[in-house]
Amino acid sequence: MSVHIFKLPDLGEGTVESEIGEWFIKVGDVVEEEAVVCTMMTDKAAVELASPVSGTVTKLAGEPGDIVAVGAALVTFETDKAAAKAKPADAKPGVIAEAPAAAAEEVAPEAKAATPASDDLPTRVITSPAIRRRAKEAGVDLTLVPGTGPGGRIQRRDFDSFLKAKASGISIATAATPSTAVKEIKVIGLRRIIAERMSKSKQEIPHFAYVEEIDITELEALRKHLNARKSDANERLTLLPFLGLALIRALKEFPQCNSTYDRARNVILQHDAVHLGVATQTPDGLKVPVVKHAEILGIDGLANEIRRVTLAARDNSAKKNELSGSTITITSLGKLGGIASTPVINLPEVGIIGVNRAVERPMVFNGQIAVRLMMNLSSSFDHRFVDGYDAAAMIQRIKEMLEHPATIFLPD
């Protein structure tokens, strides 16, 4: 008999501990080398960890939501040769099977009672943690979902198609039955991180909010003109890259807004580079992917990078350095943007700019009543380091450029 202890590895970026996100194994399972055993949550992303050995699981470090220190035992395996032989002859890489009753009793007697014997041999489903979570909430057995990705990986479109097909075959009850059920949802993983950061931001930062309305009629005309010249619909421009370029130009005049606060040293770090955070709603919750060195990009380059990093955040393919290091953030709820909002600053930054919904309204324009496309910018600043006058002046500078969009592209 041989015991192998799989210790939590260093997940990078100075991580000293990590939260258990989800287990894909349990005590008594026979696991093959390189099979994914769990996801661990860092401050930025969910990281899948694979087994370094083949063996029988005898102990797990804890439950989802528990914190494990780097270097501490995560999974304990028995790598006894007899146990290894007990796995099915047709097992494939990535397959997790129940250990035979005799082996389970020999390794961990208590595991036999907790894990009933079964003739089923569930195949390891390859997909993202986000889809696993959605499947759990929807009560979907992922082994029934056909995957079209590499190696049969279930992608978002596969799961969405399965849900639609399932829904089409379900009859809706004519009479509603009152329910008193209460669903308990443990606050773990990214949701816990979001909660902690939002609370910390509001507790530590005296937010100064400023809302200004902008006439984007000319900007929208320019956007449509530029998009009409693009044959690829995926390359068409939204309003965000225009806002991004205007913000980048304005920051040259108001560099105090392109700063981060190092609380430990009580130092403001004023950045030359603009690492633009883009607040993005994902199936897992709010993430802020980052366009690095946005100040060197043109309108198409910025649009492409915004598109790339937000998509990576949504499908969990974003790298760690693409989810950190922003110096200022923009946020948009699209059609749900409302009239105004009070965005929460993304620590340790000192400012955030929010886009609200664009609507046509009658306005006085050149002395006449005319229908104009109006949109509000809702911004928040750290009042400890950005004076209200400077914050308002910067938003007014952005307003000027967006209302006269040709000025966005003038040389400095």
C-alpha positions as CSV (number, residue, x, y, z in Angstrom):
1,M,0.0,0.0,0.0
2,S,1.2,3.5,-0.9
3,V,-0.3,6.8,0.0
4,H,0.1,9.9,-2.1
5,I,-0.9,13.4,-0.8
6,F,-1.8,15.9,-3.4
7,K,-1.0,19.3,-2.0
8,L,-2.5,22.5,-3.2
9,P,0.0,24.0,-5.6
10,D,0.9,27.7,-6.0
11,L,-1.7,29.2,-8.3
12,G,0.3,32.2,-9.0
13,E,0.1,36.0,-8.4
14,G,1.2,35.6,-4.8
15,T,-1.7,33.3,-3.8
16,V,-1.2,31.9,-0.3
17,E,-4.6,30.2,0.0
18,S,-7.6,29.3,-2.2
19,E,-11.2,28.4,-1.8
20,I,-12.6,25.0,-2.9
21,G,-15.1,25.8,-5.7
22,E,-16.4,22.3,-6.7
23,W,-15.4,18.7,-6.3
24,F,-15.6,16.3,-9.2
25,I,-14.6,13.3,-7.1
26,K,-15.6,11.8,-3.7
27,V,-14.0,9.4,-1.2
28,G,-13.9,5.9,-2.7
29,D,-13.6,7.0,-6.3
30,V,-10.9,5.5,-8.4
31,V,-9.3,8.3,-10.3
32,E,-6.9,8.2,-13.3
33,E,-3.9,10.4,-13.5
34,E,-4.6,13.8,-15.1
35,A,-8.4,13.6,-14.5
36,V,-9.8,16.9,-13.2
37,V,-10.6,16.5,-9.5
38,C,-11.8,20.0,-8.5
39,T,-11.9,23.7,-9.2
40,M,-10.1,26.1,-6.8
41,M,-11.2,29.8,-6.7
42,T,-8.6,32.5,-6.7
43,D,-9.5,36.2,-6.5
44,K,-9.7,36.3,-10.3
45,A,-10.8,33.0,-11.7
46,A,-11.7,29.3,-11.2
47,V,-8.7,27.0,-11.7
48,E,-9.2,23.3,-12.6
49,L,-6.7,21.0,-10.9
50,A,-5.9,17.6,-12.3
51,S,-4.8,14.5,-10.3
52,P,-1.0,13.9,-10.4
53,V,-1.5,10.1,-9.9
54,S,-3.9,7.3,-10.4
55,G,-5.4,5.9,-7.3
56,T,-8.3,5.6,-4.9
57,V,-9.5,8.8,-3.1
58,T,-9.3,8.3,0.7
59,K,-9.6,11.9,2.0
60,L,-10.6,15.3,0.7
61,A,-9.5,18.6,2.3
62,G,-13.0,20.0,2.9
63,E,-16.3,21.1,1.4
64,P,-16.9,23.8,-1.3
65,G,-16.4,27.2,0.3
66,D,-13.6,26.0,2.6
67,I,-10.2,27.7,2.4
68,V,-7.1,25.6,1.8
69,A,-3.5,27.0,2.2
70,V,-1.0,26.5,-0.5
71,G,1.1,23.5,0.3
72,A,-1.6,21.9,2.5
73,A,-3.1,18.5,1.7
74,L,-5.9,18.7,-0.9
75,V,-6.6,15.1,-1.8
76,T,-5.2,11.9,-0.3
77,F,-4.9,8.9,-2.6
78,E,-4.1,5.2,-2.0
79,T,-2.0,4.2,-5.0
80,D,-1.9,0.5,-4.1
81,K,-1.4,-1.7,-7.2
82,A,-4.4,-3.8,-6.3
83,A,-6.6,-0.8,-6.2
84,A,-5.3,0.4,-9.6
85,K,-6.1,-3.0,-11.1
86,A,-9.7,-2.7,-9.8
87,K,-10.5,0.0,-12.3
88,P,-12.4,-1.1,-15.5
89,A,-10.3,-2.4,-18.3
90,D,-12.1,-0.1,-20.8
91,A,-11.5,3.0,-18.6
92,K,-10.3,6.0,-20.6
93,P,-8.4,9.1,-19.5
94,G,-10.6,11.4,-17.6
95,V,-13.0,8.6,-16.4
96,I,-13.9,8.5,-12.8
97,A,-15.4,5.2,-11.5
98,E,-16.7,3.9,-8.3
99,A,-14.2,1.8,-6.4
100,P,-15.3,-1.9,-5.9
101,A,-16.8,-2.6,-2.5
102,A,-13.9,-4.7,-1.3
103,A,-11.3,-2.0,-2.2
104,A,-13.4,0.7,-0.6
105,E,-13.8,-1.3,2.6
106,E,-10.0,-1.9,2.8
107,V,-9.1,1.7,2.2
108,A,-11.7,3.6,4.1
109,P,-14.4,1.6,5.9
110,E,-16.5,4.7,6.6
111,A,-16.6,5.5,2.9
112,K,-18.5,2.3,2.0
113,A,-21.5,3.4,4.0
114,A,-21.4,6.9,2.6
115,T,-21.0,5.7,-1.0
116,P,-23.4,3.0,-2.0
117,A,-22.2,0.5,-4.5
118,S,-23.3,1.1,-8.1
119,D,-23.0,-0.7,-11.4
120,D,-22.9,2.6,-13.2
121,L,-19.6,3.9,-14.5
122,P,-20.2,7.7,-15.0
123,T,-18.0,9.2,-17.7
124,R,-16.1,12.4,-16.8
125,V,-17.9,15.3,-18.5
126,I,-15.6,17.9,-20.0
127,T,-17.0,21.4,-19.6
128,S,-16.5,24.7,-17.7
129,P,-17.3,25.3,-14.0
130,A,-20.0,27.8,-15.1
131,I,-21.9,25.3,-17.1
132,R,-21.6,22.7,-14.3
133,R,-23.2,25.3,-12.0
134,R,-25.9,26.1,-14.5
135,A,-26.6,22.4,-15.0
136,K,-26.8,21.9,-11.2
137,E,-29.3,24.7,-10.8
138,A,-31.4,23.5,-13.8
139,G,-31.3,19.9,-12.6
140,V,-29.7,18.8,-15.9
141,D,-27.6,15.6,-16.2
142,L,-24.6,16.7,-18.2
143,T,-23.9,13.2,-19.4
144,L,-27.0,13.6,-21.6
145,V,-25.8,16.8,-23.2
146,P,-23.8,16.2,-26.5
147,G,-20.7,18.3,-26.6
148,T,-19.3,19.7,-29.9
149,G,-16.0,21.1,-28.5
150,P,-12.6,19.5,-28.6
151,G,-12.7,16.0,-27.0
152,G,-16.5,16.3,-26.7
153,R,-16.3,19.3,-24.4
154,I,-19.7,20.8,-23.7
155,Q,-19.7,24.4,-24.8
156,R,-22.3,27.1,-23.9
157,R,-24.1,26.8,-27.2
158,D,-24.4,23.0,-26.6
159,F,-25.9,23.5,-23.2
160,D,-28.3,26.3,-24.3
161,S,-29.5,24.1,-27.2
162,F,-30.1,21.2,-24.9
163,L,-32.2,23.5,-22.5
164,K,-34.3,24.8,-25.4
165,A,-34.9,21.2,-26.7
166,K,-35.9,20.1,-23.2
167,A,-38.2,23.1,-22.7
168,S,-40.0,22.4,-26.0
169,G,-41.1,19.0,-24.7
170,I,-42.4,20.1,-21.3
171,S,-46.1,20.9,-20.9
172,I,-47.0,23.8,-18.7
173,A,-49.4,23.1,-15.8
174,T,-52.7,24.9,-16.1
175,A,-53.0,25.5,-12.3
176,A,-50.2,26.9,-10.2
177,T,-49.5,25.2,-6.9
178,P,-48.2,27.5,-4.1
179,S,-44.7,26.6,-2.9
180,T,-43.1,27.2,0.4
181,A,-39.7,25.9,-0.6
182,V,-36.7,27.9,0.3
183,K,-33.4,27.3,-1.6
184,E,-30.2,27.9,0.4
185,I,-27.3,29.1,-1.7
186,K,-24.0,29.1,-0.1
187,V,-22.0,32.3,-0.8
188,I,-18.8,30.9,-2.1
189,G,-16.4,31.3,-5.1
190,L,-16.7,34.3,-7.3
191,R,-20.0,35.4,-5.6
192,R,-18.2,35.6,-2.3
193,I,-15.3,37.6,-3.8
194,I,-17.8,40.0,-5.4
195,A,-19.6,40.5,-2.1
196,E,-16.4,41.1,-0.2
197,R,-15.0,43.5,-2.7
198,M,-18.2,45.5,-3.1
199,S,-18.5,45.8,0.7
200,K,-14.9,46.8,1.1
201,S,-15.2,49.4,-1.7
202,K,-18.3,51.1,-0.2
203,Q,-16.9,50.9,3.4
204,E,-13.4,52.3,2.5
205,I,-14.1,54.7,-0.3
206,P,-16.2,57.9,0.0
207,H,-17.8,57.8,-3.4
208,F,-18.5,61.0,-5.3
209,A,-21.1,60.4,-8.0
210,Y,-21.6,62.6,-11.0
211,V,-24.1,62.2,-13.8
212,E,-24.1,64.1,-17.1
213,E,-26.3,63.9,-20.2
214,I,-24.7,63.7,-23.6
215,D,-26.1,64.3,-27.1
216,I,-24.7,61.3,-29.0
217,T,-26.7,61.9,-32.2
218,E,-23.5,62.7,-34.3
219,L,-21.6,59.9,-32.6
220,E,-24.3,57.4,-33.5
221,A,-24.3,58.6,-37.1
222,L,-20.5,58.1,-37.2
223,R,-20.7,54.6,-35.6
224,K,-23.4,53.5,-38.2
225,H,-21.3,54.9,-41.0
226,L,-18.2,53.1,-39.9
227,N,-20.1,49.8,-39.3
228,A,-21.6,50.0,-42.8
229,R,-18.1,49.7,-44.2
230,K,-17.5,46.5,-42.3
231,S,-18.4,43.2,-44.0
232,D,-17.9,41.1,-40.8
233,A,-20.7,41.7,-38.3
234,N,-18.4,40.6,-35.5
235,E,-16.2,43.6,-36.1
236,R,-18.9,46.2,-35.8
237,L,-18.4,48.9,-33.3
238,T,-20.4,49.6,-30.2
239,L,-20.3,52.8,-28.2
240,L,-17.8,51.5,-25.7
241,P,-14.6,51.9,-27.8
242,F,-15.6,55.5,-28.6
243,L,-16.1,56.1,-24.9
244,G,-12.8,54.4,-24.2
245,L,-10.9,56.6,-26.6
246,A,-12.4,59.7,-25.3
247,L,-11.6,58.6,-21.7
248,I,-8.0,57.9,-22.6
249,R,-7.6,61.4,-24.1
250,A,-9.3,63.0,-21.1
251,L,-7.0,61.2,-18.7
252,K,-4.0,63.0,-20.2
253,E,-5.5,66.2,-18.8
254,F,-6.7,64.6,-15.6
255,P,-4.0,62.0,-14.7
256,Q,-5.1,61.9,-11.1
257,C,-8.1,59.9,-12.3
258,N,-5.8,57.2,-13.8
259,S,-4.5,56.1,-10.4
260,T,-4.6,53.3,-7.9
261,Y,-4.3,53.6,-4.2
262,D,-1.8,51.4,-2.3
263,R,-3.4,51.4,1.1
264,A,-0.6,49.4,2.8
265,R,2.0,52.1,1.9
266,N,-0.5,55.0,1.8
267,V,0.7,55.9,-1.7
268,I,-1.1,57.0,-4.8
269,L,0.2,55.3,-8.0
270,Q,-0.4,57.6,-10.9
271,H,-0.1,55.6,-14.2
272,D,1.1,56.6,-17.6
273,A,-0.4,53.5,-19.1
274,V,-4.2,53.1,-19.3
275,H,-5.1,49.6,-18.5
276,L,-8.8,49.8,-19.2
277,G,-11.1,47.5,-17.1
278,V,-14.4,46.6,-18.7
279,A,-17.0,45.5,-16.1
280,T,-18.6,42.3,-17.6
281,Q,-21.6,40.3,-16.5
282,T,-20.9,36.6,-16.8
283,P,-22.7,33.4,-15.9
284,D,-20.6,33.3,-12.8
285,G,-21.1,36.9,-11.8
286,L,-19.4,40.2,-12.4
287,K,-15.8,40.2,-13.7
288,V,-13.5,43.0,-14.8
289,P,-11.3,41.8,-17.7
290,V,-8.6,44.3,-18.7
291,V,-7.5,45.8,-21.9
292,K,-3.8,46.4,-21.3
293,H,-2.1,49.5,-22.7
294,A,-5.4,50.8,-24.2
295,E,-3.6,54.1,-24.8
296,I,-1.8,52.8,-27.8
297,L,-4.8,51.4,-29.6
298,G,-7.0,52.9,-32.3
299,I,-10.7,52.5,-32.5
300,D,-10.7,49.1,-34.2
301,G,-7.9,47.8,-32.0
302,L,-9.7,48.9,-28.9
303,A,-13.0,47.5,-30.0
304,N,-11.4,44.1,-30.8
305,E,-9.6,43.9,-27.5
306,I,-12.8,44.8,-25.6
307,R,-14.6,42.1,-27.5
308,R,-11.8,39.5,-26.9
309,V,-11.3,40.0,-23.2
310,T,-15.1,40.2,-22.4
311,L,-15.7,37.0,-24.3
312,A,-12.8,35.3,-22.5
313,A,-14.3,36.4,-19.1
314,R,-17.7,35.0,-20.0
315,D,-16.4,31.6,-21.2
316,N,-13.8,31.3,-18.4
317,S,-10.8,31.2,-20.9
318,A,-9.4,34.5,-19.6
319,K,-5.9,34.3,-18.2
320,K,-5.1,35.6,-14.7
321,N,-3.3,38.7,-16.0
322,E,-6.3,39.6,-18.1
323,L,-8.5,39.8,-15.0
324,S,-6.3,42.1,-13.0
325,G,-4.2,45.3,-13.1
326,S,-6.8,47.8,-14.4
327,T,-6.2,51.5,-13.7
328,I,-9.7,52.7,-14.4
329,T,-12.9,50.9,-15.4
330,I,-15.9,51.5,-17.7
331,T,-19.2,49.7,-17.2
332,S,-22.3,49.4,-19.2
333,L,-25.6,47.5,-18.7
334,G,-26.6,48.0,-22.4
335,K,-30.3,48.2,-22.9
336,L,-30.8,47.7,-19.2
337,G,-28.7,50.8,-18.4
338,G,-31.6,52.9,-17.1
339,I,-31.5,56.7,-16.8
340,A,-28.7,56.9,-14.2
341,S,-26.7,54.7,-11.9
342,T,-24.1,54.9,-9.2
343,P,-21.4,52.4,-10.2
344,V,-19.2,51.1,-7.4
345,I,-15.4,51.8,-7.8
346,N,-13.3,48.8,-8.6
347,L,-10.6,48.7,-5.8
348,P,-7.8,49.9,-5.8
349,E,-8.8,52.3,-8.6
350,V,-10.1,55.8,-7.9
351,G,-12.7,56.2,-10.7
352,I,-15.3,54.3,-12.8
353,I,-17.4,55.6,-15.8
354,G,-20.8,54.0,-16.4
355,V,-22.8,54.1,-19.6
356,N,-26.6,54.4,-19.4
357,R,-29.3,53.6,-22.0
358,A,-29.4,55.9,-25.1
359,V,-33.0,57.2,-25.8
360,E,-34.4,59.7,-28.3
361,R,-35.8,62.8,-26.7
362,P,-37.1,66.2,-27.8
363,M,-34.3,68.7,-27.2
364,V,-33.7,72.4,-28.0
365,F,-31.0,72.2,-30.7
366,N,-29.8,75.4,-32.5
367,G,-32.8,77.2,-31.2
368,Q,-35.3,74.6,-32.4
369,I,-37.1,71.6,-30.9
370,A,-35.5,68.5,-32.4
371,V,-35.4,64.8,-31.7
372,R,-31.9,64.0,-30.4
373,L,-30.3,60.8,-29.2
374,M,-29.4,61.4,-25.6
375,M,-27.4,59.2,-23.2
376,N,-26.2,59.7,-19.6
377,L,-22.8,59.0,-18.2
378,S,-22.8,58.0,-14.6
379,S,-19.5,58.2,-12.9
380,S,-18.1,57.6,-9.4
381,F,-14.8,58.8,-8.0
382,D,-12.8,58.3,-4.8
383,H,-13.4,61.7,-3.1
384,R,-10.2,61.2,-1.0
385,F,-8.0,61.7,-4.0
386,V,-10.2,63.2,-6.8
387,D,-11.8,66.5,-6.1
388,G,-15.4,67.0,-7.2
389,Y,-14.4,69.8,-9.5
390,D,-11.8,67.7,-11.3
391,A,-14.1,64.8,-11.6
392,A,-16.8,67.0,-13.2
393,A,-14.3,68.7,-15.4
394,M,-13.1,65.4,-16.8
395,I,-16.6,64.2,-17.5
396,Q,-17.3,67.5,-19.3
397,R,-14.2,66.9,-21.4
398,I,-15.5,63.5,-22.4
399,K,-18.9,65.0,-23.1
400,E,-17.3,67.5,-25.5
401,M,-15.5,64.8,-27.4
402,L,-18.5,62.4,-27.7
403,E,-20.8,65.2,-28.8
404,H,-18.2,66.2,-31.5
405,P,-16.7,62.8,-32.3
406,A,-14.2,64.0,-34.9
407,T,-12.2,65.5,-32.0
408,I,-11.7,62.1,-30.5
409,F,-9.4,61.3,-33.5
410,L,-7.4,64.6,-33.6
411,P,-3.7,64.3,-32.9
412,D,-2.5,65.6,-29.5
